[in-house]
C-alpha cells in the first residue's frame, strides 16, 4: 500500500513538474509567436482582398502599413539575445524590400506583392521551423 501511494505521489509530482517546464518553454517564445500571428492576420487580409476581388486602397494600404511596421521586429523577436545569422537577415531584407513597394491601387497591382510576401515567409518558415 505504501508503494502504491508513493507511486501515485511520484506520478503527480512528475506531472506537475512537466506542466511547469512546458509552460516555461511555451512562454519563452510567446512574443515571436504573437508577432507572427499578427503578421499572418494582416497578410490574410491581403489574400482575402485578392480572393474576393475587393482591393480597396485604404484596406490594403492599412494591412501593408501594419506589415511594414511589424517586419523590423522579427529579428529581435526570434533572436532576442544574439545576432541573427546571414540567411535569416536576408529573408528580413527581402521582406522589407517587398513591403516597400508602391502601395497597390487595384488587385492587379496587389497580386504580385502578396505573392512575394507569401514566398518570402514560406521560404523562411521552411528553413527555420
Backbone atoms as SQL, in Angstrom:
CREATE TABLE atoms (id INTEGER PRIMARY KEY, chain TEXT, resi INTEGER, resn TEXT, atom TEXT, x REAL, y REAL, z REAL);
INSERT INTO atoms VALUES
  (1, 'A', 1, 'UNK', 'N', 0.820, -1.195, 0.000),
  (2, 'A', 1, 'UNK', 'CA', 0.000, 0.000, 0.000),
  (3, 'A', 1, 'UNK', 'C', 0.868, 1.265, 0.000),
  (4, 'A', 2, 'UNK', 'N', 1.939, 1.229, 0.814),
  (5, 'A', 2, 'UNK', 'CA', 2.846, 2.368, 0.856),
  (6, 'A', 2, 'UNK', 'C', 3.480, 2.593, -0.517),
  (7, 'A', 3, 'UNK', 'N', 3.793, 1.510, -1.187),
  (8, 'A', 3, 'UNK', 'CA', 4.410, 1.599, -2.510),
  (9, 'A', 3, 'UNK', 'C', 3.455, 2.230, -3.523),
  (10, 'A', 4, 'UNK', 'N', 2.188, 1.890, -3.484),
  (11, 'A', 4, 'UNK', 'CA', 1.186, 2.456, -4.390),
  (12, 'A', 4, 'UNK', 'C', 1.025, 3.952, -4.126),
  (13, 'A', 5, 'UNK', 'N', 0.965, 4.322, -2.858),
  (14, 'A', 5, 'UNK', 'CA', 0.829, 5.745, -2.512),
  (15, 'A', 5, 'UNK', 'C', 2.064, 6.520, -2.977),
  (16, 'A', 6, 'UNK', 'N', 3.238, 5.957, -2.751),
  (17, 'A', 6, 'UNK', 'CA', 4.477, 6.619, -3.189),
  (18, 'A', 6, 'UNK', 'C', 4.500, 6.750, -4.721),
  (19, 'A', 7, 'UNK', 'N', 4.033, 5.731, -5.414),
  (20, 'A', 7, 'UNK', 'CA', 3.984, 5.773, -6.873),
  (21, 'A', 7, 'UNK', 'C', 3.025, 6.854, -7.363),
  (22, 'A', 8, 'UNK', 'N', 1.859, 6.952, -6.761),
  (23, 'A', 8, 'UNK', 'CA', 0.870, 7.967, -7.143),
  (24, 'A', 8, 'UNK', 'C', 1.405, 9.364, -6.861),
  (25, 'A', 9, 'UNK', 'N', 2.009, 9.555, -5.699),
  (26, 'A', 9, 'UNK', 'CA', 2.582, 10.859, -5.352),
  (27, 'A', 9, 'UNK', 'C', 3.706, 11.209, -6.325),
  (28, 'A', 10, 'UNK', 'N', 4.536, 10.246, -6.663),
  (29, 'A', 10, 'UNK', 'CA', 5.617, 10.471, -7.627),
  (30, 'A', 10, 'UNK', 'C', 5.093, 10.839, -9.002),
  (31, 'A', 11, 'UNK', 'N', 4.052, 10.148, -9.439),
  (32, 'A', 11, 'UNK', 'CA', 3.446, 10.468, -10.734),
  (33, 'A', 11, 'UNK', 'C', 2.843, 11.864, -10.743),
  (34, 'A', 12, 'UNK', 'N', 2.169, 12.234, -9.670),
  (35, 'A', 12, 'UNK', 'CA', 1.587, 13.584, -9.577),
  (36, 'A', 12, 'UNK', 'C', 2.674, 14.655, -9.577),
  (37, 'A', 13, 'UNK', 'N', 3.738, 14.427, -8.809),
  (38, 'A', 13, 'UNK', 'CA', 4.837, 15.396, -8.764),
  (39, 'A', 13, 'UNK', 'C', 5.502, 15.507, -10.141),
  (40, 'A', 14, 'UNK', 'N', 5.695, 14.388, -10.806),
  (41, 'A', 14, 'UNK', 'CA', 6.286, 14.405, -12.148),
  (42, 'A', 14, 'UNK', 'C', 5.404, 15.119, -13.152),
  (43, 'A', 15, 'UNK', 'N', 4.089, 14.894, -13.072),
  (44, 'A', 15, 'UNK', 'CA', 3.161, 15.567, -13.988),
  (45, 'A', 15, 'UNK', 'C', 3.156, 17.066, -13.742),
  (46, 'A', 16, 'UNK', 'N', 3.171, 17.466, -12.470),
  (47, 'A', 16, 'UNK', 'CA', 3.196, 18.901, -12.167),
  (48, 'A', 16, 'UNK', 'C', 4.498, 19.540, -12.653),
  (49, 'A', 17, 'UNK', 'N', 5.602, 18.834, -12.485),
  (50, 'A', 17, 'UNK', 'CA', 6.884, 19.333, -12.980),
  (51, 'A', 17, 'UNK', 'C', 6.886, 19.466, -14.489),
  (52, 'A', 18, 'UNK', 'N', 6.298, 18.507, -15.184),
  (53, 'A', 18, 'UNK', 'CA', 6.225, 18.564, -16.642),
  (54, 'A', 18, 'UNK', 'C', 5.385, 19.746, -17.104),
  (55, 'A', 19, 'UNK', 'N', 4.301, 20.023, -16.404),
  (56, 'A', 19, 'UNK', 'CA', 3.448, 21.173, -16.750),
  (57, 'A', 19, 'UNK', 'C', 4.211, 22.477, -16.564),
  (58, 'A', 20, 'UNK', 'N', 4.957, 22.589, -15.477),
  (59, 'A', 20, 'UNK', 'CA', 5.748, 23.804, -15.221),
  (60, 'A', 20, 'UNK', 'C', 6.792, 23.998, -16.319),
  (61, 'A', 21, 'UNK', 'N', 7.486, 22.945, -16.682),
  (62, 'A', 21, 'UNK', 'CA', 8.505, 23.037, -17.736),
  (63, 'A', 21, 'UNK', 'C', 7.860, 23.388, -19.079),
  (64, 'A', 22, 'UNK', 'N', 6.751, 22.754, -19.409),
  (65, 'A', 22, 'UNK', 'CA', 6.068, 23.031, -20.672),
  (66, 'A', 22, 'UNK', 'C', 5.601, 24.482, -20.738),
  (67, 'A', 23, 'UNK', 'N', 5.054, 25.005, -19.661),
  (68, 'A', 23, 'UNK', 'CA', 4.614, 26.409, -19.640),
  (69, 'A', 23, 'UNK', 'C', 5.791, 27.362, -19.792),
  (70, 'A', 24, 'UNK', 'N', 6.899, 27.053, -19.152),
  (71, 'A', 24, 'UNK', 'CA', 8.080, 27.898, -19.266),
  (72, 'A', 24, 'UNK', 'C', 8.580, 27.918, -20.708),
  (73, 'A', 25, 'UNK', 'N', 8.639, 26.779, -21.340),
  (74, 'A', 25, 'UNK', 'CA', 9.092, 26.719, -22.735),
  (75, 'A', 25, 'UNK', 'C', 8.124, 27.433, -23.669),
  (76, 'A', 26, 'UNK', 'N', 6.841, 27.323, -23.394),
  (77, 'A', 26, 'UNK', 'CA', 5.842, 27.980, -24.238),
  (78, 'A', 26, 'UNK', 'C', 5.930, 29.494, -24.093),
  (79, 'A', 27, 'UNK', 'N', 6.141, 29.990, -22.894),
  (80, 'A', 27, 'UNK', 'CA', 6.227, 31.429, -22.663),
  (81, 'A', 27, 'UNK', 'C', 7.507, 32.023, -23.237),
  (82, 'A', 28, 'UNK', 'N', 8.535, 31.210, -23.363),
  (83, 'A', 28, 'UNK', 'CA', 9.803, 31.701, -23.892),
  (84, 'A', 28, 'UNK', 'C', 9.640, 32.240, -25.312),
  (85, 'A', 29, 'UNK', 'N', 8.802, 31.614, -26.107),
  (86, 'A', 29, 'UNK', 'CA', 8.614, 32.002, -27.499),
  (87, 'A', 29, 'UNK', 'C', 7.303, 32.742, -27.733),
  (88, 'A', 30, 'UNK', 'N', 6.688, 33.241, -26.694),
  (89, 'A', 30, 'UNK', 'CA', 5.367, 33.868, -26.825),
  (90, 'A', 30, 'UNK', 'C', 5.405, 35.111, -27.702),
  (91, 'A', 31, 'UNK', 'N', 6.408, 35.950, -27.543),
  (92, 'A', 31, 'UNK', 'CA', 6.478, 37.186, -28.329),
  (93, 'A', 31, 'UNK', 'C', 6.641, 36.880, -29.818),
  (94, 'A', 32, 'UNK', 'N', 7.535, 35.977, -30.143),
  (95, 'A', 32, 'UNK', 'CA', 7.751, 35.624, -31.551),
  (96, 'A', 32, 'UNK', 'C', 6.488, 35.024, -32.169),
  (97, 'A', 33, 'UNK', 'N', 5.832, 34.127, -31.440),
  (98, 'A', 33, 'UNK', 'CA', 4.587, 33.534, -31.958),
  (99, 'A', 33, 'UNK', 'C', 3.495, 34.586, -32.103),
  (100, 'A', 34, 'UNK', 'N', 3.389, 35.479, -31.132),
  (101, 'A', 34, 'UNK', 'CA', 2.389, 36.545, -31.199),
  (102, 'A', 34, 'UNK', 'C', 2.630, 37.463, -32.381),
  (103, 'A', 35, 'UNK', 'N', 3.884, 37.839, -32.587),
  (104, 'A', 35, 'UNK', 'CA', 4.229, 38.696, -33.719),
  (105, 'A', 35, 'UNK', 'C', 3.873, 38.018, -35.039),
  (106, 'A', 36, 'UNK', 'N', 4.207, 36.749, -35.156),
  (107, 'A', 36, 'UNK', 'CA', 3.888, 36.015, -36.387),
  (108, 'A', 36, 'UNK', 'C', 2.379, 35.887, -36.579),
  (109, 'A', 37, 'UNK', 'N', 1.645, 35.713, -35.498),
  (110, 'A', 37, 'UNK', 'CA', 0.185, 35.625, -35.605),
  (111, 'A', 37, 'UNK', 'C', -0.418, 36.939, -36.106),
  (112, 'A', 38, 'UNK', 'N', 0.076, 38.048, -35.595),
  (113, 'A', 38, 'UNK', 'CA', -0.437, 39.356, -36.033),
  (114, 'A', 38, 'UNK', 'C', -0.068, 39.601, -37.492),
  (115, 'A', 39, 'UNK', 'N', 1.153, 39.262, -37.870),
  (116, 'A', 39, 'UNK', 'CA', 1.553, 39.432, -39.270),
  (117, 'A', 39, 'UNK', 'C', 0.722, 38.532, -40.178),
  (118, 'A', 40, 'UNK', 'N', 0.459, 37.311, -39.734),
  (119, 'A', 40, 'UNK', 'CA', -0.375, 36.395, -40.515),
  (120, 'A', 40, 'UNK', 'C', -1.769, 36.971, -40.707),
  (121, 'A', 41, 'UNK', 'N', -2.291, 37.610, -39.684),
  (122, 'A', 41, 'UNK', 'CA', -3.617, 38.230, -39.802),
  (123, 'A', 41, 'UNK', 'C', -3.614, 39.299, -40.898),
  (124, 'A', 42, 'UNK', 'N', -2.637, 40.175, -40.892),
  (125, 'A', 42, 'UNK', 'CA', -2.599, 41.249, -41.894),
  (126, 'A', 42, 'UNK', 'C', -2.322, 40.698, -43.295),
  (127, 'A', 43, 'UNK', 'N', -1.511, 39.663, -43.378),
  (128, 'A', 43, 'UNK', 'CA', -1.282, 39.032, -44.674),
  (129, 'A', 43, 'UNK', 'C', -2.565, 38.372, -45.182),
  (130, 'A', 44, 'UNK', 'N', -3.336, 37.766, -44.278),
  (131, 'A', 44, 'UNK', 'CA', -4.587, 37.139, -44.702),
  (132, 'A', 44, 'UNK', 'C', -5.606, 38.185, -45.166),
  (133, 'A', 45, 'UNK', 'N', -5.527, 39.409, -44.635),
  (134, 'A', 45, 'UNK', 'CA', -6.390, 40.499, -45.137),
  (135, 'A', 45, 'UNK', 'C', -6.062, 40.754, -46.607),
  (136, 'A', 46, 'UNK', 'N', -4.788, 40.772, -46.942),
  (137, 'A', 46, 'UNK', 'CA', -4.389, 40.971, -48.343),
  (138, 'A', 46, 'UNK', 'C', -4.881, 39.826, -49.222),
  (139, 'A', 47, 'UNK', 'N', -4.697, 38.598, -48.758),
  (140, 'A', 47, 'UNK', 'CA', -5.147, 37.450, -49.552),
  (141, 'A', 47, 'UNK', 'C', -6.659, 37.431, -49.720),
  (142, 'A', 48, 'UNK', 'N', -7.374, 37.786, -48.657),
  (143, 'A', 48, 'UNK', 'CA', -8.837, 37.823, -48.740),
  (144, 'A', 48, 'UNK', 'C', -9.292, 38.904, -49.707),
  (145, 'A', 49, 'UNK', 'N', -8.607, 40.037, -49.710),
  (146, 'A', 49, 'UNK', 'CA', -8.933, 41.098, -50.669),
  (147, 'A', 49, 'UNK', 'C', -8.766, 40.596, -52.100),
  (148, 'A', 50, 'UNK', 'N', -7.706, 39.855, -52.332),
  (149, 'A', 50, 'UNK', 'CA', -7.479, 39.302, -53.667),
  (150, 'A', 50, 'UNK', 'C', -8.533, 38.247, -54.014),
  (151, 'A', 51, 'UNK', 'N', -8.846, 37.408, -53.050),
  (152, 'A', 51, 'UNK', 'CA', -9.813, 36.335, -53.307),
  (153, 'A', 51, 'UNK', 'C', -11.183, 36.885, -53.658),
  (154, 'A', 52, 'UNK', 'N', -11.598, 37.921, -52.963),
  (155, 'A', 52, 'UNK', 'CA', -12.921, 38.498, -53.191),
  (156, 'A', 52, 'UNK', 'C', -12.919, 39.588, -54.253),
  (157, 'A', 53, 'UNK', 'N', -11.734, 39.918, -54.754),
  (158, 'A', 53, 'UNK', 'CA', -11.573, 40.989, -55.760),
  (159, 'A', 53, 'UNK', 'C', -12.073, 42.336, -55.230),
  (160, 'A', 54, 'UNK', 'N', -11.889, 42.568, -53.949),
  (161, 'A', 54, 'UNK', 'CA', -12.238, 43.852, -53.328),
  (162, 'A', 54, 'UNK', 'C', -10.975, 44.459, -52.750),
  (163, 'A', 55, 'UNK', 'N', -10.163, 44.999, -53.605),
  (164, 'A', 55, 'UNK', 'CA', -8.854, 45.528, -53.222),
  (165, 'A', 55, 'UNK', 'C', -8.924, 47.040, -53.043),
  (166, 'A', 56, 'UNK', 'N', -9.689, 47.480, -52.065),
  (167, 'A', 56, 'UNK', 'CA', -9.773, 48.905, -51.808),
  (168, 'A', 56, 'UNK', 'C', -8.427, 49.400, -51.315),
  (169, 'A', 57, 'UNK', 'N', -7.947, 50.508, -51.864),
  (170, 'A', 57, 'UNK', 'CA', -6.629, 51.013, -51.465),
  (171, 'A', 57, 'UNK', 'C', -6.513, 51.263, -49.959),
  (172, 'A', 58, 'UNK', 'N', -7.570, 51.708, -49.315),
  (173, 'A', 58, 'UNK', 'CA', -7.486, 52.000, -47.879),
  (174, 'A', 58, 'UNK', 'C', -7.246, 50.723, -47.073),
  (175, 'A', 59, 'UNK', 'N', -7.962, 49.671, -47.371),
  (176, 'A', 59, 'UNK', 'CA', -7.814, 48.421, -46.630),
  (177, 'A', 59, 'UNK', 'C', -6.482, 47.742, -46.871),
  (178, 'A', 60, 'UNK', 'N', -6.070, 47.671, -48.126),
  (179, 'A', 60, 'UNK', 'CA', -4.792, 47.018, -48.420),
  (180, 'A', 60, 'UNK', 'C', -3.626, 47.872, -47.943),
  (181, 'A', 61, 'UNK', 'N', -3.754, 49.186, -48.044),
  (182, 'A', 61, 'UNK', 'CA', -2.680, 50.066, -47.574),
  (183, 'A', 61, 'UNK', 'C', -2.498, 49.915, -46.064),
  (184, 'A', 62, 'UNK', 'N', -3.598, 49.766, -45.341),
  (185, 'A', 62, 'UNK', 'CA', -3.502, 49.586, -43.882),
  (186, 'A', 62, 'UNK', 'C', -2.798, 48.269, -43.554),
  (187, 'A', 63, 'UNK', 'N', -3.183, 47.191, -44.222),
  (188, 'A', 63, 'UNK', 'CA', -2.556, 45.893, -43.959),
  (189, 'A', 63, 'UNK', 'C', -1.071, 45.935, -44.298),
  (190, 'A', 64, 'UNK', 'N', -0.723, 46.556, -45.424),
  (191, 'A', 64, 'UNK', 'CA', 0.692, 46.671, -45.793),
  (192, 'A', 64, 'UNK', 'C', 1.449, 47.554, -44.813),
  (193, 'A', 65, 'UNK', 'N', 0.831, 48.626, -44.345),
  (194, 'A', 65, 'UNK', 'CA', 1.482, 49.504, -43.373),
  (195, 'A', 65, 'UNK', 'C', 1.744, 48.756, -42.064),
  (196, 'A', 66, 'UNK', 'N', 0.796, 47.944, -41.647),
  (197, 'A', 66, 'UNK', 'CA', 0.991, 47.173, -40.424),
  (198, 'A', 66, 'UNK', 'C', 2.113, 46.154, -40.602),
  (199, 'A', 67, 'UNK', 'N', 2.151, 45.495, -41.753),
  (200, 'A', 67, 'UNK', 'CA', 3.238, 44.547, -42.018),
  (201, 'A', 67, 'UNK', 'C', 4.587, 45.271, -42.050),
  (202, 'A', 68, 'UNK', 'N', 4.613, 46.451, -42.677),
  (203, 'A', 68, 'UNK', 'CA', 5.837, 47.260, -42.713),
  (204, 'A', 68, 'UNK', 'C', 6.299, 47.621, -41.303),
  (205, 'A', 69, 'UNK', 'N', 5.361, 47.959, -40.445),
  (206, 'A', 69, 'UNK', 'CA', 5.703, 48.360, -39.079),
  (207, 'A', 69, 'UNK', 'C', 6.190, 47.171, -38.238),
  (208, 'A', 70, 'UNK', 'N', 5.646, 45.994, -38.490),
  (209, 'A', 70, 'UNK', 'CA', 5.987, 44.824, -37.684),
  (210, 'A', 70, 'UNK', 'C', 7.237, 44.091, -38.172),
  (211, 'A', 71, 'UNK', 'N', 7.543, 44.182, -39.448),
  (212, 'A', 71, 'UNK', 'CA', 8.649, 43.415, -40.032),
  (213, 'A', 71, 'UNK', 'C', 9.995, 43.636, -39.339),
  (214, 'A', 72, 'UNK', 'N', 10.361, 44.859, -38.955),
  (215, 'A', 72, 'UNK', 'CA', 11.659, 45.031, -38.287),
  (216, 'A', 72, 'UNK', 'C', 11.761, 44.320, -36.931),
  (217, 'A', 73, 'UNK', 'N', 10.644, 44.005, -36.325),
  (218, 'A', 73, 'UNK', 'CA', 10.661, 43.343, -35.021),
  (219, 'A', 73, 'UNK', 'C', 10.927, 41.843, -35.108),
  (220, 'A', 74, 'UNK', 'N', 10.906, 41.285, -36.297),
  (221, 'A', 74, 'UNK', 'CA', 11.074, 39.832, -36.428),
  (222, 'A', 74, 'UNK', 'C', 12.430, 39.387, -35.888),
  (223, 'A', 75, 'UNK', 'N', 13.490, 40.094, -36.253),
  (224, 'A', 75, 'UNK', 'CA', 14.828, 39.676, -35.813),
  (225, 'A', 75, 'UNK', 'C', 14.946, 39.677, -34.296),
  (226, 'A', 76, 'UNK', 'N', 14.470, 40.729, -33.648),
  (227, 'A', 76, 'UNK', 'CA', 14.597, 40.785, -32.190),
  (228, 'A', 76, 'UNK', 'C', 13.636, 39.810, -31.502),
  (229, 'A', 77, 'UNK', 'N', 12.530, 39.496, -32.144),
  (230, 'A', 77, 'UNK', 'CA', 11.592, 38.539, -31.544),
  (231, 'A', 77, 'UNK', 'C', 12.156, 37.128, -31.582),
  (232, 'A', 78, 'UNK', 'N', 12.828, 36.782, -32.655),
  (233, 'A', 78, 'UNK', 'CA', 13.347, 35.430, -32.811),
  (234, 'A', 78, 'UNK', 'C', 14.726, 35.284, -32.186),
  (235, 'A', 79, 'UNK', 'N', 15.572, 36.299, -32.369),
  (236, 'A', 79, 'UNK', 'CA', 16.931, 36.279, -31.835),
  (237, 'A', 79, 'UNK', 'C', 17.069, 37.377, -30.781),
  (238, 'A', 80, 'UNK', 'N', 16.459, 37.204, -29.649),
  (239, 'A', 80, 'UNK', 'CA', 16.441, 38.251, -28.620),
  (240, 'A', 80, 'UNK', 'C', 17.828, 38.522, -28.039),
  (241, 'A', 81, 'UNK', 'N', 18.647, 37.512, -27.887),
  (242, 'A', 81, 'UNK', 'CA', 19.920, 37.677, -27.196),
  (243, 'A', 81, 'UNK', 'C', 21.143, 37.786, -28.097),
  (244, 'A', 82, 'UNK', 'N', 21.012, 37.453, -29.361),
  (245, 'A', 82, 'UNK', 'CA', 22.191, 37.496, -30.220),
  (246, 'A', 82, 'UNK', 'C', 21.807, 37.924, -31.634),
  (247, 'A', 83, 'UNK', 'N', 22.778, 38.016, -32.466),
  (248, 'A', 83, 'UNK', 'CA', 22.580, 38.479, -33.835),
  (249, 'A', 83, 'UNK', 'C', 22.111, 37.329, -34.715),
  (250, 'A', 84, 'UNK', 'N', 21.092, 37.578, -35.537),
  (251, 'A', 84, 'UNK', 'CA', 20.622, 36.512, -36.433),
  (252, 'A', 84, 'UNK', 'C', 21.680, 36.153, -37.471),
  (253, 'A', 85, 'UNK', 'N', 21.607, 34.935, -37.956),
  (254, 'A', 85, 'UNK', 'CA', 22.553, 34.510, -38.979),
  (255, 'A', 85, 'UNK', 'C', 22.225, 35.168, -40.318),
  (256, 'A', 86, 'UNK', 'N', 23.150, 35.070, -41.247),
  (257, 'A', 86, 'UNK', 'CA', 23.035, 35.772, -42.530),
  (258, 'A', 86, 'UNK', 'C', 21.788, 35.391, -43.325),
  (259, 'A', 87, 'UNK', 'N', 21.434, 34.092, -43.452),
  (260, 'A', 87, 'UNK', 'CA', 20.220, 33.778, -44.219),
  (261, 'A', 87, 'UNK', 'C', 18.960, 34.379, -43.603),
  (262, 'A', 88, 'UNK', 'N', 18.884, 34.404, -42.276),
  (263, 'A', 88, 'UNK', 'CA', 17.712, 34.978, -41.620),
  (264, 'A', 88, 'UNK', 'C', 17.634, 36.474, -41.912),
  (265, 'A', 89, 'UNK', 'N', 18.759, 37.163, -41.836),
  (266, 'A', 89, 'UNK', 'CA', 18.787, 38.598, -42.162),
  (267, 'A', 89, 'UNK', 'C', 18.402, 38.827, -43.619),
  (268, 'A', 90, 'UNK', 'N', 18.818, 37.920, -44.493),
  (269, 'A', 90, 'UNK', 'CA', 18.466, 38.046, -45.920),
  (270, 'A', 90, 'UNK', 'C', 16.956, 37.928, -46.122),
  (271, 'A', 91, 'UNK', 'N', 16.320, 37.008, -45.417),
  (272, 'A', 91, 'UNK', 'CA', 14.863, 36.904, -45.513),
  (273, 'A', 91, 'UNK', 'C', 14.204, 38.190, -45.028),
  (274, 'A', 92, 'UNK', 'N', 14.718, 38.753, -43.951),
  (275, 'A', 92, 'UNK', 'CA', 14.179, 40.015, -43.438),
  (276, 'A', 92, 'UNK', 'C', 14.341, 41.150, -44.431),
  (277, 'A', 93, 'UNK', 'N', 15.482, 41.204, -45.081),
  (278, 'A', 93, 'UNK', 'CA', 15.728, 42.241, -46.090),
  (279, 'A', 93, 'UNK', 'C', 14.800, 42.062, -47.278),
  (280, 'A', 94, 'UNK', 'N', 14.618, 40.829, -47.721),
  (281, 'A', 94, 'UNK', 'CA', 13.712, 40.576, -48.847),
  (282, 'A', 94, 'UNK', 'C', 12.279, 40.955, -48.506),
  (283, 'A', 95, 'UNK', 'N', 11.854, 40.653, -47.276),
  (284, 'A', 95, 'UNK', 'CA', 10.504, 41.017, -46.860),
  (285, 'A', 95, 'UNK', 'C', 10.361, 42.536, -46.823),
  (286, 'A', 96, 'UNK', 'N', 11.340, 43.228, -46.264),
  (287, 'A', 96, 'UNK', 'CA', 11.281, 44.695, -46.182),
  (288, 'A', 96, 'UNK', 'C', 11.247, 45.312, -47.576),
  (289, 'A', 97, 'UNK', 'N', 12.031, 44.781, -48.491),
  (290, 'A', 97, 'UNK', 'CA', 12.051, 45.290, -49.867),
  (291, 'A', 97, 'UNK', 'C', 10.694, 45.093, -50.532),
  (292, 'A', 98, 'UNK', 'N', 10.102, 43.947, -50.333),
  (293, 'A', 98, 'UNK', 'CA', 8.778, 43.669, -50.900),
  (294, 'A', 98, 'UNK', 'C', 7.737, 44.615, -50.328),
  (295, 'A', 99, 'UNK', 'N', 7.796, 44.852, -49.021),
  (296, 'A', 99, 'UNK', 'CA', 6.799, 45.708, -48.375),
  (297, 'A', 99, 'UNK', 'C', 6.968, 47.182, -48.728),
  (298, 'A', 100, 'UNK', 'N', 8.144, 47.576, -49.175),
  (299, 'A', 100, 'UNK', 'CA', 8.388, 48.980, -49.508),
  (300, 'A', 100, 'UNK', 'C', 7.935, 49.352, -50.926),
  (301, 'A', 101, 'UNK', 'N', 7.426, 48.406, -51.657),
  (302, 'A', 101, 'UNK', 'CA', 6.922, 48.732, -52.998),
  (303, 'A', 101, 'UNK', 'C', 5.807, 49.755, -52.904),
  (304, 'A', 102, 'UNK', 'N', 5.520, 50.372, -54.033),
  (305, 'A', 102, 'UNK', 'CA', 4.442, 51.370, -54.079),
  (306, 'A', 102, 'UNK', 'C', 3.131, 50.726, -53.668),
  (307, 'A', 103, 'UNK', 'N', 2.309, 51.442, -52.916),
  (308, 'A', 103, 'UNK', 'CA', 1.031, 50.874, -52.493),
  (309, 'A', 103, 'UNK', 'C', 0.166, 50.522, -53.703),
  (310, 'A', 104, 'UNK', 'N', -0.431, 49.361, -53.695),
  (311, 'A', 104, 'UNK', 'CA', -1.253, 48.966, -54.839),
  (312, 'A', 104, 'UNK', 'C', -2.544, 49.769, -54.899),
  (313, 'A', 105, 'UNK', 'N', -2.971, 50.018, -56.124),
  (314, 'A', 105, 'UNK', 'CA', -4.219, 50.756, -56.327),
  (315, 'A', 105, 'UNK', 'C', -5.358, 49.833, -56.741),
  (316, 'A', 106, 'UNK', 'N', -5.012, 48.605, -57.138),
  (317, 'A', 106, 'UNK', 'CA', -6.036, 47.648, -57.539),
  (318, 'A', 106, 'UNK', 'C', -5.511, 46.232, -57.311),
  (319, 'A', 107, 'UNK', 'N', -6.350, 45.253, -57.599),
  (320, 'A', 107, 'UNK', 'CA', -5.980, 43.856, -57.364),
  (321, 'A', 107, 'UNK', 'C', -4.815, 43.409, -58.243),
  (322, 'A', 108, 'UNK', 'N', -4.744, 43.930, -59.442),
  (323, 'A', 108, 'UNK', 'CA', -3.652, 43.548, -60.340),
  (324, 'A', 108, 'UNK', 'C', -2.299, 43.974, -59.778),
  (325, 'A', 109, 'UNK', 'N', -2.265, 45.112, -59.116),
  (326, 'A', 109, 'UNK', 'CA', -1.015, 45.585, -58.518),
  (327, 'A', 109, 'UNK', 'C', -0.736, 44.893, -57.187),
  (328, 'A', 110, 'UNK', 'N', -1.781, 44.468, -56.482),
  (329, 'A', 110, 'UNK', 'CA', -1.607, 43.817, -55.184),
  (330, 'A', 110, 'UNK', 'C', -1.152, 42.371, -55.329),
  (331, 'A', 111, 'UNK', 'N', -1.585, 41.691, -56.360),
  (332, 'A', 111, 'UNK', 'CA', -1.306, 40.258, -56.502),
  (333, 'A', 111, 'UNK', 'C', 0.182, 39.918, -56.440),
  (334, 'A', 112, 'UNK', 'N', 1.057, 40.590, -57.208),
  (335, 'A', 112, 'UNK', 'CA', 2.474, 40.219, -57.118),
  (336, 'A', 112, 'UNK', 'C', 3.098, 40.557, -55.762),
  (337, 'A', 113, 'UNK', 'N', 2.619, 41.608, -55.122),
  (338, 'A', 113, 'UNK', 'CA', 3.156, 41.966, -53.801),
  (339, 'A', 113, 'UNK', 'C', 2.777, 40.890, -52.791),
  (340, 'A', 114, 'UNK', 'N', 1.512, 40.494, -52.778),
  (341, 'A', 114, 'UNK', 'CA', 1.059, 39.456, -51.853),
  (342, 'A', 114, 'UNK', 'C', 1.755, 38.135, -52.137),
  (343, 'A', 115, 'UNK', 'N', 1.961, 37.825, -53.402),
  (344, 'A', 115, 'UNK', 'CA', 2.637, 36.587, -53.766),
  (345, 'A', 115, 'UNK', 'C', 4.081, 36.601, -53.261),
  (346, 'A', 116, 'UNK', 'N', 4.771, 37.725, -53.417),
  (347, 'A', 116, 'UNK', 'CA', 6.158, 37.816, -52.964),
  (348, 'A', 116, 'UNK', 'C', 6.259, 37.766, -51.438),
  (349, 'A', 117, 'UNK', 'N', 5.312, 38.387, -50.753),
  (350, 'A', 117, 'UNK', 'CA', 5.300, 38.318, -49.281),
  (351, 'A', 117, 'UNK', 'C', 5.137, 36.865, -48.856),
  (352, 'A', 118, 'UNK', 'N', 4.179, 36.166, -49.447),
  (353, 'A', 118, 'UNK', 'CA', 3.963, 34.764, -49.118),
  (354, 'A', 118, 'UNK', 'C', 5.171, 33.900, -49.422),
  (355, 'A', 119, 'UNK', 'N', 5.834, 34.183, -50.530),
  (356, 'A', 119, 'UNK', 'CA', 7.011, 33.403, -50.924),
  (357, 'A', 119, 'UNK', 'C', 8.143, 33.579, -49.913),
  (358, 'A', 120, 'UNK', 'N', 8.414, 34.826, -49.520),
  (359, 'A', 120, 'UNK', 'CA', 9.480, 35.079, -48.546),
  (360, 'A', 120, 'UNK', 'C', 9.147, 34.412, -47.215),
  (361, 'A', 121, 'UNK', 'N', 7.915, 34.550, -46.770),
  (362, 'A', 121, 'UNK', 'CA', 7.508, 33.948, -45.493),
  (363, 'A', 121, 'UNK', 'C', 7.611, 32.423, -45.554),
  (364, 'A', 122, 'UNK', 'N', 7.133, 31.823, -46.626),
  (365, 'A', 122, 'UNK', 'CA', 7.180, 30.366, -46.753),
  (366, 'A', 122, 'UNK', 'C', 8.619, 29.855, -46.769),
  (367, 'A', 123, 'UNK', 'N', 9.494, 30.534, -47.521),
  (368, 'A', 123, 'UNK', 'CA', 10.886, 30.102, -47.584),
  (369, 'A', 123, 'UNK', 'C', 11.563, 30.207, -46.219),
  (370, 'A', 124, 'UNK', 'N', 11.300, 31.279, -45.505),
  (371, 'A', 124, 'UNK', 'CA', 11.887, 31.449, -44.180),
  (372, 'A', 124, 'UNK', 'C', 11.359, 30.383, -43.218),
  (373, 'A', 125, 'UNK', 'N', 10.057, 30.140, -43.255),
  (374, 'A', 125, 'UNK', 'CA', 9.483, 29.142, -42.359),
  (375, 'A', 125, 'UNK', 'C', 9.976, 27.749, -42.685),
  (376, 'A', 126, 'UNK', 'N', 10.209, 27.446, -43.961),
  (377, 'A', 126, 'UNK', 'CA', 10.749, 26.134, -44.325),
  (378, 'A', 126, 'UNK', 'C', 12.137, 25.944, -43.736),
  (379, 'A', 127, 'UNK', 'N', 12.941, 26.996, -43.733),
  (380, 'A', 127, 'UNK', 'CA', 14.300, 26.866, -43.252),
  (381, 'A', 127, 'UNK', 'C', 14.388, 26.907, -41.734),
  (382, 'A', 128, 'UNK', 'N', 13.520, 27.678, -41.073),
  (383, 'A', 128, 'UNK', 'CA', 13.706, 27.908, -39.640),
  (384, 'A', 128, 'UNK', 'C', 12.658, 27.281, -38.734),
  (385, 'A', 129, 'UNK', 'N', 11.724, 26.566, -39.236),
  (386, 'A', 129, 'UNK', 'CA', 10.772, 25.890, -38.341),
  (387, 'A', 129, 'UNK', 'C', 11.281, 24.565, -37.929);
